[in-house]
């Protein structure tokens, strides 16, 4: 099978559990470090699927890789090469498909309860799962693309995940996080946490984030694996 191409926008926001899942299932993958200036391919035809991770920038920023990434996402959708986007990646996919990315009413940092939508697509991707504690770190949000079906929603950020053509998955939440990633983000993002704690009902302090990781991370990784297992069914040979 062709490899899955994984795009990293920032060194601290790598593929995490997504890479672990691919390796466990014998799926070859290759990293494109956009943060180090690696180029974006013009076509998706040489890859089984495309994965896009998170990043601290906005999907509306016009950076050197912005338009090439949007063009590649549109190319993949047209060629039916599965795309998966985590946080910034999900926002970029929404923008590529013509949906707006705007500021969310409140910032989300930490563990936030989100729920499955009651539709057939949500059941196809999530089974009987009704709700779970997802990890969040964002201030923007995407509108659901016209051709998509929302599968996850939240009280503080309504659009949490959507599916396009039964093969492309865009998420606002971070299901890919590992303990190391969370520890790193809490350390380098402590000013962001302190600035917004108390201002938003969806921002937790670093102590709470770390404490809740003990009970929430394993179930979150299991949910991520469920989503990834459905996504890889569409990989191109």
C-alpha atoms as one frame of an Amber mdcrd trajectory, in Angstrom:
protein
   0.000   0.000   0.000   1.063   3.591  -0.561   2.112   5.487   2.580  -0.033
   7.910   4.542   1.435  11.411   4.396   1.293  13.214   7.763   1.696  16.997
   7.922   3.144  18.688  11.002   2.596  22.429  11.453   4.586  22.731  14.703
   7.288  20.569  16.293   5.329  20.247  19.563   2.162  19.104  17.757   3.247
  15.903  16.065   1.128  12.872  15.129   1.105  11.368  18.626  -1.370   8.491
  18.965  -2.213   8.733  15.256   1.330   7.581  14.396   1.132   4.839  17.026
  -2.128   3.581  15.538  -0.741   3.508  11.992   2.365   1.629  13.127   0.309
  -0.905  15.096  -1.721  -1.620  11.977   1.287  -1.973   9.688   0.487   1.179
   7.724   3.533   3.031   6.422   3.550   6.789   6.938   5.825   9.695   6.127
   6.111  13.008   7.953   6.111  16.359   6.167   7.530  18.930   8.595   5.983
  22.164   7.378   7.556  23.907  10.370  10.960  23.077   8.880  10.078  24.295
   5.399   9.451  20.925   3.753   7.422  21.335   0.536   3.788  20.333   0.047
   3.237  17.831  -2.807   1.111  19.101  -5.671  -0.868  15.866  -5.924  -2.276
  13.278  -3.521  -2.216  10.416  -6.029   0.958   8.843  -4.628  -0.457   8.458
  -1.113  -2.946   6.181   0.628  -4.275   9.056   2.751  -3.370  12.452   4.179
  -3.198  13.349   7.875  -3.006  16.905   9.182  -2.119  17.715  12.772  -2.649
  20.757  15.020  -0.745  24.011  15.312  -0.755  27.336  17.158  -1.490  29.445
  14.080  -4.886  30.304  12.596  -6.287  28.536   9.557  -6.922  32.039   8.201
  -3.229  33.001   8.347  -1.605  33.236   4.938   1.669  31.394   5.506   3.979
  29.936   2.832   2.291  26.535   3.062  -1.343  27.710   3.409  -2.461  27.730
  -0.219  -0.464  24.595  -1.175  -2.087  22.696   1.728  -5.579  23.878   0.781
  -4.967  22.886  -2.844  -3.682  19.447  -1.819  -6.724  18.883   0.399  -9.066
  19.730  -2.467  -7.074  17.446  -4.764  -7.390  14.593  -2.262 -11.149  15.046
  -1.904 -11.503  15.053  -5.685  -9.368  11.894  -6.021 -11.123  10.214  -3.060
  -7.886   9.996  -1.075  -8.952  10.058   2.599  -8.060  13.179   4.587  -8.052
  13.454   8.384  -7.552  16.751  10.191  -6.896  17.335  13.898  -7.741  20.801
  15.304  -5.916  23.163  12.905  -5.986  20.339  10.370  -9.764  20.090  10.697
 -10.084  23.851  10.323  -7.901  23.832   7.210  -9.979  21.050   5.649 -13.156
  23.014   6.353 -11.624  26.096   4.724 -10.471  24.032   1.727 -14.079  22.905
   1.266 -15.461  26.434   1.365 -16.512  26.714   5.025 -15.551  29.652   7.245
 -13.141  29.494  10.161 -13.976  32.101  12.812 -13.286  32.903  16.469 -15.161
  30.609  18.862 -17.291  32.385  21.523 -14.912  31.100  24.227 -11.493  29.529
  24.341 -11.219  25.822  25.136  -8.166  24.484  26.986  -8.191  21.159  28.784
 -10.687  18.331  29.117 -14.107  19.150  27.684 -17.102  16.837  27.398 -18.416
  16.448  23.854 -21.269  14.349  22.491 -22.012  12.284  19.411 -24.644  13.658
  17.067 -27.720  11.519  16.554 -27.348  10.554  12.927 -26.298   7.506  10.906
 -22.881   8.927  10.062 -22.031   9.480  13.725 -23.048   5.897  14.525 -20.932
   4.623  11.634 -17.818   6.360  12.998 -18.462   6.220  16.745 -20.629   3.147
  17.249 -22.755   3.379  20.382 -20.493   5.964  22.028 -22.657   8.851  23.224
 -20.126  11.216  24.818 -16.524  11.442  25.994 -13.992  13.851  27.476 -11.888
  15.243  24.640  -8.724  17.287  24.935  -9.012  20.845  23.614  -6.683  23.756
  22.971  -8.116  26.301  20.539  -9.785  29.674  20.126 -11.073  29.340  16.541
 -13.808  27.100  15.208 -14.941  25.867  11.798 -18.343  25.927  10.158 -19.360
  22.487   8.919 -18.741  22.300   5.150 -21.838  22.159   2.979 -21.168  18.593
   1.824 -20.339  17.325   5.333 -22.244  15.742   8.216 -21.409  16.754  11.766
 -20.726  13.805  14.087 -19.516  15.488  17.316 -20.769  18.567  19.144 -20.061
  20.449  22.362 -21.656  23.025  24.638 -18.854  25.573  24.333 -17.880  24.858
  20.715 -20.783  23.491  18.715 -18.879  21.977  15.787 -16.407  19.362  17.037
 -16.117  16.924  14.119 -17.558  16.302  10.661 -17.342  13.692   7.914 -17.289
  14.288   4.157 -18.146  11.594   1.592 -17.880   8.886   4.283 -14.068   9.046
   4.078 -12.759  12.464   5.158 -12.752  13.410   8.862 -12.228  16.901  10.272
 -11.987  17.387  14.043 -11.720  20.392  16.334 -10.682  18.341  19.349  -7.300
  16.712  19.911  -7.870  12.958  20.021  -4.230  12.284  19.089  -2.641  13.599
  22.284  -0.221  11.603  24.405   0.865  12.234  27.990   4.121  13.731  26.732
   2.270  16.127  24.403  -0.062  17.311  27.159   2.830  17.874  29.564   4.705
  19.853  26.909   1.704  21.988  26.002   0.999  22.762  29.659   4.598  23.837
  30.110   5.021  26.005  27.030   1.419  27.261  27.100   1.193  28.147  30.780
   0.787  31.865  30.016  -2.122  31.068  27.702  -3.731  28.972  30.435  -3.213
  31.584  33.161  -4.486  34.405  30.937  -7.741  32.616  30.113  -8.469  30.636
  33.281 -11.560  32.138  34.873 -12.489  34.033  31.711 -13.812  30.964  29.896
 -15.886  28.109  31.364 -13.959  25.752  29.070 -10.438  26.553  30.314  -8.856
  24.542  33.121  -5.725  25.264  35.102  -2.616  23.185  34.430  -2.944  21.230
  37.683  -6.470  20.088  36.771  -5.428  19.219  33.222  -2.605  17.018  34.479
  -4.732  15.412  37.205  -7.572  14.520  34.844  -5.129  13.061  32.333  -4.793
   9.994  34.567  -8.434   9.006  34.066  -9.193  10.559  30.679  -6.240   9.811
  28.427  -6.685   6.052  27.998 -10.412   6.330  27.102  -9.623   9.195  24.711
  -6.962   7.133  22.946  -9.457   4.282  22.635 -11.969   6.652  21.029  -9.249
   7.956  18.715  -8.466   4.387  17.673 -12.148   3.810  16.910 -12.192   6.873
  14.637  -8.877   5.948  13.022 -10.048   2.383  12.411 -13.017   3.706  10.453
 -10.830   6.203   8.585  -8.256   3.664   7.378 -11.009   1.623   5.745 -10.941
   4.183   2.949  -7.174   4.223   2.370  -6.146   3.973  -1.254  -4.084   0.884
  -2.203
